[in-house]
Amino acid sequence: MHELAAAQDVIRAVLAAAEEQGAQRITAIALKVGQLYAAENLQDLIAISAQGTIAEGARLEVEAVPGSAIQVASIDIE
């Protein structure tokens, strides 16, 4: 269940960043994901959480890193 909350946090963060930049669409999200999370599961939950937003359909790039944090490394916008 903590992965769902993390996915929702990621979407909130990227939407806020995109809004600040006046984006119409988020095309890609790059994440650094700690070993605490199941990266594949997290990707699915992020895709579900993005439905109906400007992040829907964004390509997800996940890099596994040591530790337990999730960091948004970058977003691509249009």
N, CA, C and O of each residue as an XYZ file, in Angstrom:
312
protein
N       0.813     -1.195      0.000
C       0.000      0.000      0.000
C       0.859      1.262      0.000
O       0.445      2.290     -0.535
N       2.059      1.193      0.599
C       2.919      2.370      0.598
C       3.344      2.745     -0.816
O       3.674      3.904     -1.068
N       3.344      1.794     -1.742
C       3.707      2.093     -3.125
C       2.636      2.945     -3.803
O       2.967      3.801     -4.624
N       1.380      2.734     -3.482
C       0.312      3.563     -4.047
C       0.474      5.004     -3.577
O       0.373      5.929     -4.383
N       0.721      5.205     -2.302
C       0.926      6.553     -1.787
C       2.153      7.201     -2.433
O       2.133      8.392     -2.743
N       3.206      6.431     -2.632
C       4.408      6.950     -3.274
C       4.119      7.336     -4.722
O       4.588      8.374     -5.188
N       3.361      6.523     -5.431
C       3.005      6.822     -6.821
C       2.191      8.111     -6.900
O       2.423      8.947     -7.773
N       1.251      8.263     -5.994
C       0.434      9.482     -5.971
C       1.284     10.706     -5.648
O       1.061     11.780     -6.206
N       2.252     10.552     -4.754
C       3.171     11.646     -4.424
C       4.006     12.038     -5.640
O       4.219     13.224     -5.893
N       4.473     11.054     -6.386
C       5.253     11.333     -7.591
C       4.418     12.129     -8.583
O       4.885     13.130     -9.126
N       3.199     11.697     -8.819
C       2.335     12.396     -9.780
C       2.048     13.820     -9.303
O       2.087     14.752    -10.107
N       1.765     14.006     -8.035
C       1.536     15.359     -7.513
C       2.760     16.244     -7.742
O       2.630     17.400     -8.144
N       3.938     15.703     -7.485
C       5.177     16.474     -7.638
C       5.434     16.848     -9.099
O       5.779     17.992     -9.394
N       5.266     15.889    -10.013
C       5.542     16.204    -11.413
C       4.476     17.130    -11.993
O       4.788     17.963    -12.844
N       3.241     17.004    -11.556
C       2.200     17.919    -12.024
C       2.472     19.339    -11.548
O       2.297     20.292    -12.307
N       2.895     19.484    -10.312
C       3.218     20.816     -9.777
C       4.388     21.436    -10.540
O       4.352     22.616    -10.887
N       5.421     20.640    -10.799
C       6.582     21.145    -11.536
C       6.195     21.525    -12.964
O       6.634     22.556    -13.475
N       5.385     20.706    -13.599
C       4.955     20.993    -14.966
C       4.087     22.246    -15.015
O       4.206     23.053    -15.936
N       3.220     22.405    -14.029
C       2.354     23.585    -13.978
C       3.188     24.856    -13.842
O       2.901     25.860    -14.494
N       4.216     24.818    -13.002
C       5.097     25.970    -12.822
C       5.757     26.385    -14.136
O       6.062     27.559    -14.342
N       5.974     25.411    -15.019
C       6.636     25.676    -16.292
C       5.644     25.904    -17.435
O       6.050     26.081    -18.584
N       4.360     25.899    -17.126
C       3.339     26.146    -18.138
C       3.176     25.011    -19.135
O       2.796     25.245    -20.283
N       3.454     23.796    -18.717
C       3.400     22.640    -19.618
C       1.966     22.290    -20.001
O       1.033     22.444    -19.212
N       1.823     21.818    -21.225
C       0.550     21.293    -21.704
C       0.480     19.788    -21.519
O      -0.600     19.207    -21.409
N       1.669     19.159    -21.488
C       1.723     17.701    -21.413
C       3.066     17.271    -20.841
O       4.094     17.891    -21.114
N       3.050     16.200    -20.043
C       4.274     15.581    -19.555
C       4.496     14.347    -20.432
O       3.639     13.466    -20.507
N       5.649     14.293    -21.091
C       5.909     13.187    -22.016
C       6.779     12.096    -21.405
O       6.741     10.949    -21.850
N       7.572     12.450    -20.379
C       8.429     11.444    -19.746
C       8.708     11.838    -18.308
O       8.799     13.019    -17.973
N       8.840     10.831    -17.471
C       9.187     11.009    -16.055
C      10.334     10.053    -15.759
O      10.209      8.846    -15.963
N      11.456     10.594    -15.276
C      12.595      9.768    -14.893
C      12.677      9.748    -13.375
O      12.670     10.793    -12.726
N      12.753      8.552    -12.821
C      12.777      8.377    -11.375
C      14.008      7.597    -10.942
O      14.516      6.746    -11.672
N      14.474      7.904     -9.747
C      15.458      7.070     -9.057
C      14.706      6.438     -7.897
O      14.169      7.135     -7.036
N      14.674      5.111     -7.884
C      13.826      4.388     -6.938
C      14.686      3.485     -6.061
O      15.456      2.661     -6.557
N      14.542      3.654     -4.764
C      15.267      2.823     -3.810
C      14.779      1.392     -3.819
O      13.682      1.089     -4.288
N      15.609      0.527     -3.296
C      15.348     -0.911     -3.314
C      14.142     -1.324     -2.474
O      13.662     -2.452     -2.592
N      13.653     -0.424     -1.633
C      12.481     -0.708     -0.818
C      11.240     -0.944     -1.679
O      10.307     -1.634     -1.267
N      11.242     -0.362     -2.881
C      10.065     -0.415     -3.750
C      10.251     -1.435     -4.867
O      11.358     -1.637     -5.366
N       9.166     -2.062     -5.243
C       9.158     -2.943     -6.418
C       8.936     -2.045     -7.628
O       7.824     -1.570     -7.859
N       9.989     -1.814     -8.395
C       9.962     -0.832     -9.477
C       8.836     -1.093    -10.476
O       8.163     -0.154    -10.899
N       8.623     -2.336    -10.854
C       7.590     -2.649    -11.839
C       6.200     -2.321    -11.297
O       5.368     -1.753    -12.004
N       5.959     -2.679    -10.057
C       4.689     -2.377     -9.410
C       4.485     -0.866     -9.321
O       3.394     -0.360     -9.584
N       5.533     -0.162     -8.952
C       5.465      1.292     -8.829
C       5.144      1.927    -10.180
O       4.353      2.869    -10.247
N       5.745      1.425    -11.247
C       5.468      1.955    -12.584
C       3.988      1.820    -12.927
O       3.382      2.755    -13.450
N       3.413      0.669    -12.637
C       1.992      0.459    -12.912
C       1.130      1.421    -12.111
O       0.169      1.984    -12.636
N       1.466      1.611    -10.849
C       0.685      2.502     -9.989
C       0.824      3.963    -10.408
O      -0.132      4.731    -10.299
N       1.992      4.348    -10.880
C       2.173      5.714    -11.385
C       1.312      5.914    -12.632
O       0.655      6.946    -12.772
N       1.312      4.945    -13.528
C       0.494      5.045    -14.735
C      -0.982      5.181    -14.380
O      -1.698      5.980    -14.984
N      -1.433      4.411    -13.412
C      -2.832      4.502    -12.969
C      -3.110      5.861    -12.335
O      -4.148      6.468    -12.602
N      -2.195      6.341    -11.501
C      -2.374      7.628    -10.817
C      -2.355      8.799    -11.792
O      -2.925      9.852    -11.507
N      -1.704      8.624    -12.939
C      -1.596      9.698    -13.924
C      -2.826      9.810    -14.824
O      -2.978     10.797    -15.544
N      -3.699      8.812    -14.789
C      -4.872      8.833    -15.664
C      -5.690     10.097    -15.439
O      -5.963     10.490    -14.305
N      -6.076     10.726    -16.553
C      -6.896     11.922    -16.491
C      -6.112     13.194    -16.224
O      -6.707     14.254    -16.031
N      -4.778     13.109    -16.208
C      -3.929     14.287    -15.982
C      -3.053     14.513    -17.214
O      -3.065     13.710    -18.147
N      -2.299     15.604    -17.212
C      -1.387     15.862    -18.328
C      -0.206     14.898    -18.335
O       0.598     14.906    -19.267
N      -0.102     14.076    -17.309
C       0.959     13.066    -17.250
C       0.502     11.713    -17.799
O       1.303     10.783    -17.897
N      -0.759     11.599    -18.152
C      -1.253     10.323    -18.672
C      -0.493      9.952    -19.944
O      -0.359     10.769    -20.855
N      -0.002      8.729    -20.000
C       0.724      8.251    -21.163
C       2.205      8.604    -21.171
O       2.920      8.237    -22.103
N       2.676      9.311    -20.145
C       4.093      9.668    -20.086
C       4.958      8.413    -20.002
O       4.604      7.439    -19.337
N       6.095      8.458    -20.689
C       7.063      7.354    -20.610
C       7.711      7.396    -19.233
O       8.113      8.463    -18.768
N       7.813      6.259    -18.585
C       8.433      6.177    -17.263
C       9.794      5.511    -17.377
O       9.924      4.419    -17.930
N      10.795      6.177    -16.851
C      12.145      5.628    -16.815
C      12.525      5.482    -15.352
O      12.557      6.465    -14.611
N      12.810      4.265    -14.939
C      13.099      3.994    -13.533
C      14.511      3.448    -13.394
O      14.880      2.459    -14.027
N      15.285      4.111    -12.556
C      16.633      3.650    -12.230
C      16.634      3.166    -10.785
O      16.299      3.919     -9.871
N      17.008      1.922    -10.587
C      17.102      1.368     -9.232
C      18.375      1.896     -8.578
O      19.457      1.859     -9.164
N      18.219      2.386     -7.352
C      19.350      2.916     -6.595
C      19.316      2.346     -5.181
O      18.271      1.882     -4.726
N      20.452      2.377     -4.484
C      20.453      1.928     -3.093
C      19.594      2.857     -2.233
O      19.403      4.028     -2.558
N      19.091      2.322     -1.155
C      18.328      3.139     -0.222
C      16.839      2.903     -0.320
O      16.382      1.933     -0.925
N      16.086      3.815      0.291
C      14.642      3.616      0.374
C      13.839      4.801     -0.157
O      12.629      4.870      0.054
N      14.489      5.720     -0.834
C      13.801      6.926     -1.297
C      13.382      6.811     -2.760
O      13.876      5.970     -3.511
N      12.456      7.684     -3.133
C      12.084      7.866     -4.533
C      12.378      9.324     -4.857
O      11.979     10.232     -4.128
N      13.082      9.529     -5.962
C      13.439     10.888     -6.376
C      13.033     11.077     -7.827
O      13.316     10.231     -8.675
N      12.369     12.191     -8.108
C      12.085     12.543     -9.496
C      13.375     13.144    -10.051
O      13.797     14.224     -9.637
N      13.986     12.442    -10.980
C      15.248     12.907    -11.556
C      15.006     13.979    -12.600
O      15.745     14.961    -12.676
N      13.953     13.787    -13.418
C      13.622     14.788    -14.445
C      12.238     14.494    -15.004
O      11.682     13.406    -14.853
N      11.712     15.528    -15.658
C      10.472     15.351    -16.432
C      10.675     16.028    -17.780
O      11.364     17.043    -17.879
N      10.069     15.456    -18.815
C      10.050     16.073    -20.133
C       8.632     16.576    -20.358
O       7.651     15.878    -20.102
N       8.557     17.804    -20.841
C       7.237     18.420    -21.026
C       7.116     19.011    -22.420
O       8.105     19.221    -23.123
N       5.888     19.269    -22.788
C       5.581     19.972    -24.029
C       4.751     21.179    -23.685
O       4.365     21.937    -24.575
